[in-house]
Amino acid sequence: MKRLCVIPCGKKKIWDIDPSKGPSAARNVYLSPFHQACRTYAQTFFADWTILSAKHGFLRPDDIVPENYDVTFGMRHPEIMPLDALKAQAEQKHLMQYDEIVMLGGKKYRPVLMSVFGKEQQITYPLAGYRGIGYMLQALKQAVDERLELGTK
């Protein structure tokens, strides 16, 4: 079964630390503790993972993010990627070929992923049962430490 892990981007970015940094690979851009815990989890349990950005859409680890931005899903903002463009990007990047999409993120991502992948695609949210980012961080760290994927206990 082919699986893809989708992780949220994050507000804190490399340019917040070093404004002189130029365009950077997506894997190095996002610095929030939650994003980093999600990335470690994705790298531990999945061959394929992508970052979901409201501005840039689905970013592979080596995709280049040109500059700092502050846009999230749920905002009314002209820079949010429209759902039809997001769906076209997912097709172009061959993300529709996966049997399961695993989203490490909150409720605001559900309508986005449903619009992109539709009801035919299996989408799971292993962090859905956790209330608050602290509990999510703890669960991600424990899963990596124990080498036990969330939802498999």
N, C-alpha and C positions, 0 to 999 in steps of 0.2 A: 504494500500500500504506500503510495507517494503522499508525503505530508509536508506541509509548509507552515512554518511558524511566522505569524505577523506580530510585530512588536510596535508599541507606540513610540513616537519620536521623543519629545521632551522640551520643556521651555529653556533650560540652561544649555547653552551651546558653546562651542570652542571659542567663538568670537567674544563671548562674555568674559573669558579669561585672557585672551590674546587678540585684541581688535585688529592687529596687523596680519593675522592669518588670512591667507587668501582662500580661494575655493578649496574644499576639502572632501575627502571620501566620507560617505555617510557613516561608515563604521566609527569614524573618529570625531564626528560633529557633536553628538548628543551626550551631555555629561551628567544629567540628573541621576541620582541614586536609583530611582525606579527604572529608568531606561537601561542603565548599566546592569541591573539585576536581571531584567528581561533579556538583554543581549547575552549575558552569561548563560542563562537558562536555555535560550535558543541554540547557542553554540554547543551546549552540552548534549542536548537531546535531538537535534534536528540537523540533517544534512543541508537543508535549504531554509533560509529565513530572510525576511524582508522587513523594512521599517516603513510604517505608514505615517506619512506626513500630510497634513491638511493642505499645505501649499504645493508640495512636490509629488504627492501620491505615493506609489509603492517604490521605495528605494532599495536597490540591492546594496550590499555592504560596500561595493566599490564604486557605486554611482557618485557623481560629484554634486555636492551642494554648493552653489555659487557664493552665497552670502547669508548673513544672519536674517532672521525673520521671526515674527511672533504672531502666528495664526493657528487656531485650533478648530477642530470640528465643533459645531454647535454655536460658533460665533456667526454673526451676520457680517461677513467680510468679503470684499471683492476678490481677494487673492486665494480664497478656498477653491480647490480644484473641483469643478462641477462633476456630479456623479457619472454622467455619460463619458466624460474625459477619463475619469478614474477607471471605468469599465474598459474603455478602449486601451488604456495603458496596461491593465491587467492581462488583456488578451495579447497585446504586443509583447509583453514580457513573459508570456507562456505560463501565467499563474492559474489559468483555468484548467490545467492538466492535472492538478493535484486532487487526490481522493478526499483529503481532509485538510481543512484550514484550521489552525489552532491560533486563536487570538489572545494575546496576553494584554488585556486592557479592559477598561470599564465599559459601562452601558452605552456611552456615546458612540462607540464603534459599531454596535450591532446594526443599526439601520444602514450604515455605510457599507458594511460587508454584505448584508442581505441584498442591497441594491447592486453591488458589484457581482457577487457570485450566485445570487438567486437561491431558490429553495432546493434545487437539485444537489447543490454542494453541501457536504457535511462541514459545518462550522462549529467548533467547540470553544468554550470560554472557561478554561480551568481556574481562573481567578474569580469567577462569578459569585462564589459563596463567601468570599472574604469581604468584611466590612472595614474599609479604610486601607490606606496605602501602607501603613505600618505592618498590618497583618499580611498584606500581599508580599511586601519585601521579605518578611520572615519566611513565608511559605516558599518563595522562590529560592532563597538562600538554603533553606533546609532540603529542598528537593535536589539542588545541585550537590550539596554536601553528602547527602545519602545516595546520590545517583539513582533516585526514584522519581520518575516523572509524576507531576501532579495528577491526581485522579486515578492513580494506579495502585494505591494502597488497599 
